Amino acid sequence: MKTKNKLAFGSVLVSIGWISVILVLLHGLTQMGRPWSFIIGFVTGLILGLGTTLTISGLIENRKPK
């Protein structure tokens, strides 16, 4: 994946992840039944983790001299 694509895709994933965290907390979705709150938290964590990793990787590659 190219550096610019990593930065763009990672930024979008991080934005989606934080929006979902805010919506989950505002709407009380963590008070749902046990399996559903786990699934929502797990998917949100995956999205945030992948987005953060891609963004940091893209920033590091962008900084390297060519």
Secondary structure in CASP SS format (residue, H / E / C, confidence):
PFRMAT SS
TARGET T0000
AUTHOR 0000-0000-0000
METHOD secondary structure of the structure
MODEL  1
M C 1.00
K C 1.00
T H 1.00
K H 1.00
N H 1.00
K H 1.00
L H 1.00
A H 1.00
F H 1.00
G H 1.00
S H 1.00
V H 1.00
L H 1.00
V H 1.00
S H 1.00
I H 1.00
G H 1.00
W H 1.00
I H 1.00
S H 1.00
V H 1.00
I H 1.00
L H 1.00
V H 1.00
L H 1.00
L H 1.00
H H 1.00
G C 1.00
L H 1.00
T H 1.00
Q H 1.00
M C 1.00
G C 1.00
R H 1.00
P H 1.00
W H 1.00
S H 1.00
F H 1.00
I H 1.00
I H 1.00
G H 1.00
F H 1.00
V H 1.00
T H 1.00
G H 1.00
L H 1.00
I H 1.00
L H 1.00
G H 1.00
L H 1.00
G H 1.00
T H 1.00
T H 1.00
L H 1.00
T H 1.00
I H 1.00
S H 1.00
G H 1.00
L H 1.00
I H 1.00
E H 1.00
N H 1.00
R H 1.00
K C 1.00
P C 1.00
K C 1.00
END
